Amino acid sequence: MELLFNQVNFGDGYPGMRNRLILEMFYSTGMRLTELVNLKETDVDFHHGTLMVLGKRNKERLIPFSKKFESMLESYMHEKRNFFGDAGYLFLTDKGRRIYSKMVYRIVIQYLGE
């Protein structure tokens, strides 16, 4: 994973930041695909360093994140707001719509291969 994050060029701008953060989020938090797709900006608590996700059987759970991840998340959210303003969902497509599972799957395959 270090090789991926240190040597792969994710590209500049919003799409590159989004793709890198998606992979980092899976790796750092162990969150499920549906949880990631449904994350909203309001689910991020920088004060406590946690993400609130709606898991299996509609159970809410808190996922802690590191300071390094927090820094990446803040940078991403700043970049996202520059492109799309205040959008409800954390991850958006290049056109500003809510990201979907198949797109996340394609992003993961693009960088990690089959």
PyMOL commands that place a pseudoatom at each C-alpha (Angstrom):
pseudoatom trace, name=CA, resn=MET, resi=1, chain=A, elem=C, hetatm=0, pos=[0.000, 0.000, 0.000]
pseudoatom trace, name=CA, resn=GLU, resi=2, chain=A, elem=C, hetatm=0, pos=[2.879, 2.371, 0.707]
pseudoatom trace, name=CA, resn=LEU, resi=3, chain=A, elem=C, hetatm=0, pos=[4.142, 1.742, -2.819]
pseudoatom trace, name=CA, resn=LEU, resi=4, chain=A, elem=C, hetatm=0, pos=[0.722, 2.690, -4.170]
pseudoatom trace, name=CA, resn=PHE, resi=5, chain=A, elem=C, hetatm=0, pos=[0.392, 5.898, -2.173]
pseudoatom trace, name=CA, resn=ASN, resi=6, chain=A, elem=C, hetatm=0, pos=[4.002, 7.011, -2.631]
pseudoatom trace, name=CA, resn=GLN, resi=7, chain=A, elem=C, hetatm=0, pos=[4.667, 6.169, -6.267]
pseudoatom trace, name=CA, resn=VAL, resi=8, chain=A, elem=C, hetatm=0, pos=[1.383, 6.249, -8.157]
pseudoatom trace, name=CA, resn=ASN, resi=9, chain=A, elem=C, hetatm=0, pos=[0.407, 9.549, -9.745]
pseudoatom trace, name=CA, resn=PHE, resi=10, chain=A, elem=C, hetatm=0, pos=[-3.267, 10.088, -9.007]
pseudoatom trace, name=CA, resn=GLY, resi=11, chain=A, elem=C, hetatm=0, pos=[-3.334, 13.291, -11.033]
pseudoatom trace, name=CA, resn=ASP, resi=12, chain=A, elem=C, hetatm=0, pos=[-4.028, 16.871, -10.103]
pseudoatom trace, name=CA, resn=GLY, resi=13, chain=A, elem=C, hetatm=0, pos=[-7.240, 18.549, -9.109]
pseudoatom trace, name=CA, resn=TYR, resi=14, chain=A, elem=C, hetatm=0, pos=[-10.430, 17.186, -7.682]
pseudoatom trace, name=CA, resn=PRO, resi=15, chain=A, elem=C, hetatm=0, pos=[-10.620, 13.757, -9.424]
pseudoatom trace, name=CA, resn=GLY, resi=16, chain=A, elem=C, hetatm=0, pos=[-7.088, 12.795, -8.378]
pseudoatom trace, name=CA, resn=MET, resi=17, chain=A, elem=C, hetatm=0, pos=[-7.650, 13.880, -4.782]
pseudoatom trace, name=CA, resn=ARG, resi=18, chain=A, elem=C, hetatm=0, pos=[-10.976, 12.040, -4.674]
pseudoatom trace, name=CA, resn=ASN, resi=19, chain=A, elem=C, hetatm=0, pos=[-9.540, 8.805, -6.065]
pseudoatom trace, name=CA, resn=ARG, resi=20, chain=A, elem=C, hetatm=0, pos=[-6.584, 8.831, -3.685]
pseudoatom trace, name=CA, resn=LEU, resi=21, chain=A, elem=C, hetatm=0, pos=[-8.814, 9.592, -0.689]
pseudoatom trace, name=CA, resn=ILE, resi=22, chain=A, elem=C, hetatm=0, pos=[-11.200, 6.771, -1.593]
pseudoatom trace, name=CA, resn=LEU, resi=23, chain=A, elem=C, hetatm=0, pos=[-8.348, 4.249, -1.587]
pseudoatom trace, name=CA, resn=GLU, resi=24, chain=A, elem=C, hetatm=0, pos=[-6.865, 5.765, 1.563]
pseudoatom trace, name=CA, resn=MET, resi=25, chain=A, elem=C, hetatm=0, pos=[-10.259, 5.659, 3.278]
pseudoatom trace, name=CA, resn=PHE, resi=26, chain=A, elem=C, hetatm=0, pos=[-10.743, 1.966, 2.533]
pseudoatom trace, name=CA, resn=TYR, resi=27, chain=A, elem=C, hetatm=0, pos=[-7.223, 1.225, 3.751]
pseudoatom trace, name=CA, resn=SER, resi=28, chain=A, elem=C, hetatm=0, pos=[-7.258, 3.466, 6.843]
pseudoatom trace, name=CA, resn=THR, resi=29, chain=A, elem=C, hetatm=0, pos=[-10.766, 2.798, 8.101]
pseudoatom trace, name=CA, resn=GLY, resi=30, chain=A, elem=C, hetatm=0, pos=[-11.795, -0.621, 6.813]
pseudoatom trace, name=CA, resn=MET, resi=31, chain=A, elem=C, hetatm=0, pos=[-15.140, 0.825, 5.823]
pseudoatom trace, name=CA, resn=ARG, resi=32, chain=A, elem=C, hetatm=0, pos=[-17.495, -0.981, 3.460]
pseudoatom trace, name=CA, resn=LEU, resi=33, chain=A, elem=C, hetatm=0, pos=[-18.321, 0.182, -0.065]
pseudoatom trace, name=CA, resn=THR, resi=34, chain=A, elem=C, hetatm=0, pos=[-21.914, 1.136, 0.769]
pseudoatom trace, name=CA, resn=GLU, resi=35, chain=A, elem=C, hetatm=0, pos=[-20.763, 3.065, 3.816]
pseudoatom trace, name=CA, resn=LEU, resi=36, chain=A, elem=C, hetatm=0, pos=[-18.307, 5.057, 1.694]
pseudoatom trace, name=CA, resn=VAL, resi=37, chain=A, elem=C, hetatm=0, pos=[-20.842, 5.818, -1.049]
pseudoatom trace, name=CA, resn=ASN, resi=38, chain=A, elem=C, hetatm=0, pos=[-23.394, 7.061, 1.501]
pseudoatom trace, name=CA, resn=LEU, resi=39, chain=A, elem=C, hetatm=0, pos=[-20.991, 9.267, 3.494]
pseudoatom trace, name=CA, resn=LYS, resi=40, chain=A, elem=C, hetatm=0, pos=[-22.105, 12.859, 3.864]
pseudoatom trace, name=CA, resn=GLU, resi=41, chain=A, elem=C, hetatm=0, pos=[-20.012, 15.867, 4.810]
pseudoatom trace, name=CA, resn=THR, resi=42, chain=A, elem=C, hetatm=0, pos=[-21.952, 16.080, 8.072]
pseudoatom trace, name=CA, resn=ASP, resi=43, chain=A, elem=C, hetatm=0, pos=[-20.784, 12.545, 8.969]
pseudoatom trace, name=CA, resn=VAL, resi=44, chain=A, elem=C, hetatm=0, pos=[-17.218, 13.827, 9.386]
pseudoatom trace, name=CA, resn=ASP, resi=45, chain=A, elem=C, hetatm=0, pos=[-16.349, 15.024, 12.890]
pseudoatom trace, name=CA, resn=PHE, resi=46, chain=A, elem=C, hetatm=0, pos=[-12.936, 16.688, 12.822]
pseudoatom trace, name=CA, resn=HIS, resi=47, chain=A, elem=C, hetatm=0, pos=[-13.180, 17.622, 16.500]
pseudoatom trace, name=CA, resn=HIS, resi=48, chain=A, elem=C, hetatm=0, pos=[-13.346, 13.986, 17.623]
pseudoatom trace, name=CA, resn=GLY, resi=49, chain=A, elem=C, hetatm=0, pos=[-11.535, 12.513, 14.604]
pseudoatom trace, name=CA, resn=THR, resi=50, chain=A, elem=C, hetatm=0, pos=[-14.367, 10.185, 13.641]
pseudoatom trace, name=CA, resn=LEU, resi=51, chain=A, elem=C, hetatm=0, pos=[-16.645, 9.273, 10.770]
pseudoatom trace, name=CA, resn=MET, resi=52, chain=A, elem=C, hetatm=0, pos=[-20.261, 8.316, 11.467]
pseudoatom trace, name=CA, resn=VAL, resi=53, chain=A, elem=C, hetatm=0, pos=[-21.382, 5.577, 9.094]
pseudoatom trace, name=CA, resn=LEU, resi=54, chain=A, elem=C, hetatm=0, pos=[-24.605, 3.707, 8.674]
pseudoatom trace, name=CA, resn=GLY, resi=55, chain=A, elem=C, hetatm=0, pos=[-23.570, 0.065, 8.576]
pseudoatom trace, name=CA, resn=LYS, resi=56, chain=A, elem=C, hetatm=0, pos=[-25.303, -3.242, 8.167]
pseudoatom trace, name=CA, resn=ARG, resi=57, chain=A, elem=C, hetatm=0, pos=[-28.887, -3.463, 9.394]
pseudoatom trace, name=CA, resn=ASN, resi=58, chain=A, elem=C, hetatm=0, pos=[-28.964, 0.354, 9.642]
pseudoatom trace, name=CA, resn=LYS, resi=59, chain=A, elem=C, hetatm=0, pos=[-26.676, 0.429, 12.667]
pseudoatom trace, name=CA, resn=GLU, resi=60, chain=A, elem=C, hetatm=0, pos=[-24.693, 3.588, 13.170]
pseudoatom trace, name=CA, resn=ARG, resi=61, chain=A, elem=C, hetatm=0, pos=[-21.042, 3.211, 14.048]
pseudoatom trace, name=CA, resn=LEU, resi=62, chain=A, elem=C, hetatm=0, pos=[-18.133, 5.560, 14.621]
pseudoatom trace, name=CA, resn=ILE, resi=63, chain=A, elem=C, hetatm=0, pos=[-14.875, 4.992, 12.774]
pseudoatom trace, name=CA, resn=PRO, resi=64, chain=A, elem=C, hetatm=0, pos=[-11.822, 6.830, 14.142]
pseudoatom trace, name=CA, resn=PHE, resi=65, chain=A, elem=C, hetatm=0, pos=[-9.223, 8.303, 11.792]
pseudoatom trace, name=CA, resn=SER, resi=66, chain=A, elem=C, hetatm=0, pos=[-5.628, 9.460, 12.190]
pseudoatom trace, name=CA, resn=LYS, resi=67, chain=A, elem=C, hetatm=0, pos=[-4.258, 13.016, 12.068]
pseudoatom trace, name=CA, resn=LYS, resi=68, chain=A, elem=C, hetatm=0, pos=[-2.582, 12.237, 8.732]
pseudoatom trace, name=CA, resn=PHE, resi=69, chain=A, elem=C, hetatm=0, pos=[-5.902, 11.087, 7.291]
pseudoatom trace, name=CA, resn=GLU, resi=70, chain=A, elem=C, hetatm=0, pos=[-7.612, 14.148, 8.797]
pseudoatom trace, name=CA, resn=SER, resi=71, chain=A, elem=C, hetatm=0, pos=[-5.209, 16.416, 6.926]
pseudoatom trace, name=CA, resn=MET, resi=72, chain=A, elem=C, hetatm=0, pos=[-5.927, 14.632, 3.625]
pseudoatom trace, name=CA, resn=LEU, resi=73, chain=A, elem=C, hetatm=0, pos=[-9.665, 14.822, 4.265]
pseudoatom trace, name=CA, resn=GLU, resi=74, chain=A, elem=C, hetatm=0, pos=[-9.545, 18.556, 4.999]
pseudoatom trace, name=CA, resn=SER, resi=75, chain=A, elem=C, hetatm=0, pos=[-7.554, 19.231, 1.814]
pseudoatom trace, name=CA, resn=TYR, resi=76, chain=A, elem=C, hetatm=0, pos=[-9.987, 17.142, -0.209]
pseudoatom trace, name=CA, resn=MET, resi=77, chain=A, elem=C, hetatm=0, pos=[-13.052, 18.865, 1.221]
pseudoatom trace, name=CA, resn=HIS, resi=78, chain=A, elem=C, hetatm=0, pos=[-11.529, 22.279, 0.511]
pseudoatom trace, name=CA, resn=GLU, resi=79, chain=A, elem=C, hetatm=0, pos=[-10.820, 21.286, -3.105]
pseudoatom trace, name=CA, resn=LYS, resi=80, chain=A, elem=C, hetatm=0, pos=[-14.302, 19.808, -3.478]
pseudoatom trace, name=CA, resn=ARG, resi=81, chain=A, elem=C, hetatm=0, pos=[-15.944, 22.996, -2.226]
pseudoatom trace, name=CA, resn=ASN, resi=82, chain=A, elem=C, hetatm=0, pos=[-13.941, 25.010, -4.773]
pseudoatom trace, name=CA, resn=PHE, resi=83, chain=A, elem=C, hetatm=0, pos=[-15.458, 22.896, -7.550]
pseudoatom trace, name=CA, resn=PHE, resi=84, chain=A, elem=C, hetatm=0, pos=[-18.985, 22.192, -6.328]
pseudoatom trace, name=CA, resn=GLY, resi=85, chain=A, elem=C, hetatm=0, pos=[-19.753, 24.398, -3.315]
pseudoatom trace, name=CA, resn=ASP, resi=86, chain=A, elem=C, hetatm=0, pos=[-21.522, 22.765, -0.407]
pseudoatom trace, name=CA, resn=ALA, resi=87, chain=A, elem=C, hetatm=0, pos=[-22.744, 19.411, -1.642]
pseudoatom trace, name=CA, resn=GLY, resi=88, chain=A, elem=C, hetatm=0, pos=[-24.319, 17.002, 0.799]
pseudoatom trace, name=CA, resn=TYR, resi=89, chain=A, elem=C, hetatm=0, pos=[-22.354, 13.868, -0.033]
pseudoatom trace, name=CA, resn=LEU, resi=90, chain=A, elem=C, hetatm=0, pos=[-18.647, 13.554, 0.661]
pseudoatom trace, name=CA, resn=PHE, resi=91, chain=A, elem=C, hetatm=0, pos=[-17.712, 11.927, -2.645]
pseudoatom trace, name=CA, resn=LEU, resi=92, chain=A, elem=C, hetatm=0, pos=[-18.980, 13.248, -5.954]
pseudoatom trace, name=CA, resn=THR, resi=93, chain=A, elem=C, hetatm=0, pos=[-18.494, 12.410, -9.609]
pseudoatom trace, name=CA, resn=ASP, resi=94, chain=A, elem=C, hetatm=0, pos=[-16.623, 14.799, -11.885]
pseudoatom trace, name=CA, resn=LYS, resi=95, chain=A, elem=C, hetatm=0, pos=[-19.998, 16.366, -12.705]
pseudoatom trace, name=CA, resn=GLY, resi=96, chain=A, elem=C, hetatm=0, pos=[-20.929, 16.990, -9.073]
pseudoatom trace, name=CA, resn=ARG, resi=97, chain=A, elem=C, hetatm=0, pos=[-23.365, 14.134, -8.607]
pseudoatom trace, name=CA, resn=ARG, resi=98, chain=A, elem=C, hetatm=0, pos=[-23.267, 11.587, -5.816]
pseudoatom trace, name=CA, resn=ILE, resi=99, chain=A, elem=C, hetatm=0, pos=[-20.676, 8.873, -6.426]
pseudoatom trace, name=CA, resn=TYR, resi=100, chain=A, elem=C, hetatm=0, pos=[-22.012, 5.372, -7.016]
pseudoatom trace, name=CA, resn=SER, resi=101, chain=A, elem=C, hetatm=0, pos=[-20.738, 1.880, -6.188]
pseudoatom trace, name=CA, resn=LYS, resi=102, chain=A, elem=C, hetatm=0, pos=[-19.742, 0.906, -9.730]
pseudoatom trace, name=CA, resn=MET, resi=103, chain=A, elem=C, hetatm=0, pos=[-17.627, 4.053, -10.070]
pseudoatom trace, name=CA, resn=VAL, resi=104, chain=A, elem=C, hetatm=0, pos=[-15.811, 3.317, -6.809]
pseudoatom trace, name=CA, resn=TYR, resi=105, chain=A, elem=C, hetatm=0, pos=[-15.219, -0.237, -8.022]
pseudoatom trace, name=CA, resn=ARG, resi=106, chain=A, elem=C, hetatm=0, pos=[-13.698, 1.125, -11.265]
pseudoatom trace, name=CA, resn=ILE, resi=107, chain=A, elem=C, hetatm=0, pos=[-11.452, 3.522, -9.327]
pseudoatom trace, name=CA, resn=VAL, resi=108, chain=A, elem=C, hetatm=0, pos=[-10.147, 0.707, -7.124]
pseudoatom trace, name=CA, resn=ILE, resi=109, chain=A, elem=C, hetatm=0, pos=[-9.532, -1.581, -10.119]
pseudoatom trace, name=CA, resn=GLN, resi=110, chain=A, elem=C, hetatm=0, pos=[-7.782, 1.246, -11.990]
pseudoatom trace, name=CA, resn=TYR, resi=111, chain=A, elem=C, hetatm=0, pos=[-5.134, 1.594, -9.289]
pseudoatom trace, name=CA, resn=LEU, resi=112, chain=A, elem=C, hetatm=0, pos=[-4.953, -1.889, -7.798]
pseudoatom trace, name=CA, resn=GLY, resi=113, chain=A, elem=C, hetatm=0, pos=[-5.677, -4.004, -10.873]
pseudoatom trace, name=CA, resn=GLU, resi=114, chain=A, elem=C, hetatm=0, pos=[-7.748, -7.140, -10.928]
for i in range(1, 114): cmd.bond("trace and resi %d" % i, "trace and resi %d" % (i + 1))
show_as sticks, trace
zoom trace
